[in-house]
């Protein structure tokens, strides 16, 4: 019995069936690669390598599409990375320890990350960067500010949709609650610690990770939420499974503002001054309707 060669060409009718199958399965990248392989055969390729050469582009395209969908659904306002964070400026942070969060080991352990510090110290950058990493690894992520989440939950009480609203924040594998304590107006409206409990306590029970950035001390949560006991119950569970990081360094925004002001002053100082004779020359006095006599 004669063994068929791996290098044998695929008959035309079989090729047509493959094209049709790729269309039915909606695999446009695989079909494009198939046409390339048909036009430029790779005779030294084994059957398994040939199949992977066909499917590889489709798999990569599908993964990229999934990542983009995850990022879009996460509501992340911008794409930050931990590697773009200026650890030389924020010297109070342990760079190696912070970069470890990029591995998402804390999510596999069901742990949270609590970041506190003054405004502009980089808390939001770190939280968004970790969120982007989670999206890249195809995890479901939800980003929100504390004010927006509490306002949404408050509004849902009025129309009886609170259970559906809560699910937006309890279902994702990673929830990022940014800027807790920053917004004064929404804080005065959303003073129900029970709403925060509806989100954070189920996440604690399910061991789903949450990242919270706070501009206030942990001791001020009771005042922020309008319920000392409720806030204590939330913090007790959050801190139990959390990495608690306090950033005591300077404000990056304040630093860049001062730098911009300094650079503008330097540019102004370097501008050439007008010669004295130009400054002494006067334009004709037109206020009297005629030029001065020569």
Residue, then its C-alpha position, 0 to 999 in steps of 0.5 A: x500500500x502506497x503511503x501518501x506524501x505530506x507534500x501532496x497538493x490538496x485537490x481543488x474540490x477539497x479546497x473549495x469545501x475548506x473555503x466554504x467551511x471557513x465561511x460557515x464558521x466565520x473564520x476570515x483570518x484563517x481563510x485569508x491564511x489558507x489562500x496564502x498557503x494555497x498560493x505559496x505552499x510551504x513544502x517542508x511544513x508538517x501537517x500539524x504545522x500547516x494546521x496551526x499556520x492556518x488557525x494561528x492568525x484566527x486565534x490571535x485575532x479572536x484574542x485581540x477582539x476579546x481583549x478590546x471588548x473587555x477593555x470597552x466593557x470595563x469603562x476604563x477612562x484611559x489605558x495606563x500601564x504600571x511600567x509607565x508609572x514614575x517610581x523614581x518620582x514616587x519613592x515611597x513605593x516599592x517598585x518590585x512589589x507594585x509590579x507584582x500586581x501586574x501578574x494578577x496573583x492577588x486576583x487568583x488569591x481573592x485579595x483586594x488592593x486598598x490605595x490611599x493618599x493625597x490627590x495626585x500621588x498616582x493611586x488612580x494610575x496604579x488602579x487603572x493599570x492593574x485593571x488594563x492588565x486584567x482585561x489583557x488576561x481576558x478577565x471581566x473588569x468594571x471601573x467606576x468612581x465611588x461617587x458615580x457608583x453610589x449615585x447610580x445605586x441611589x437612583x435605582x432605589x427610586x425605580x426599584x431596579x437596585x438588584x439589577x444595578x448592584x449586579x453591575x458591580x458584583x459580577x466582574x472578576x475585578x471591580x475598581x472603585x476610584x476616588x472614594x471621598x473626592x466628590x463632595x456633592x455626590x458624597x452628600x447625596x449618597x450617604x447610605x453605607x447599605x448601598x456600599x455593603x450591597x456591592x462589597x459584602x457579596x464580593x467578599x463572600x465570593x472572593x472577587x477582587x476589588x481595588x479601591x483608591x481613597x483620598x480620605x483616611x480609613x477612619x473617615x469612611x464612616x463620615x463619608x458613608x454616613x454610617x459608622x457601624x456600616x463603614x466598620x463592617x465594610x472595612x473589617x471585611x475589606x482589610x481582611x483580604x487586602x493589600x493596604x498601601x498608603x502613598x505618602x509621596x508628593x503630588x505628580x500633578x503639583x510637580x508637573x504644574x510647577x515644572x511647567x511654570x518654571x519652563x515658561x519663566x525660563x523661556x520668557x527670560x531667554x527672549x531677546x529684549x528690544x533695542x533701546x532705540x526701538x523702545x525710544x521711538x514713538x509712533x506718530x500722534x494720531x490723536x490730534x488727527x495729523x502727524x507732528x511737523x518735521 
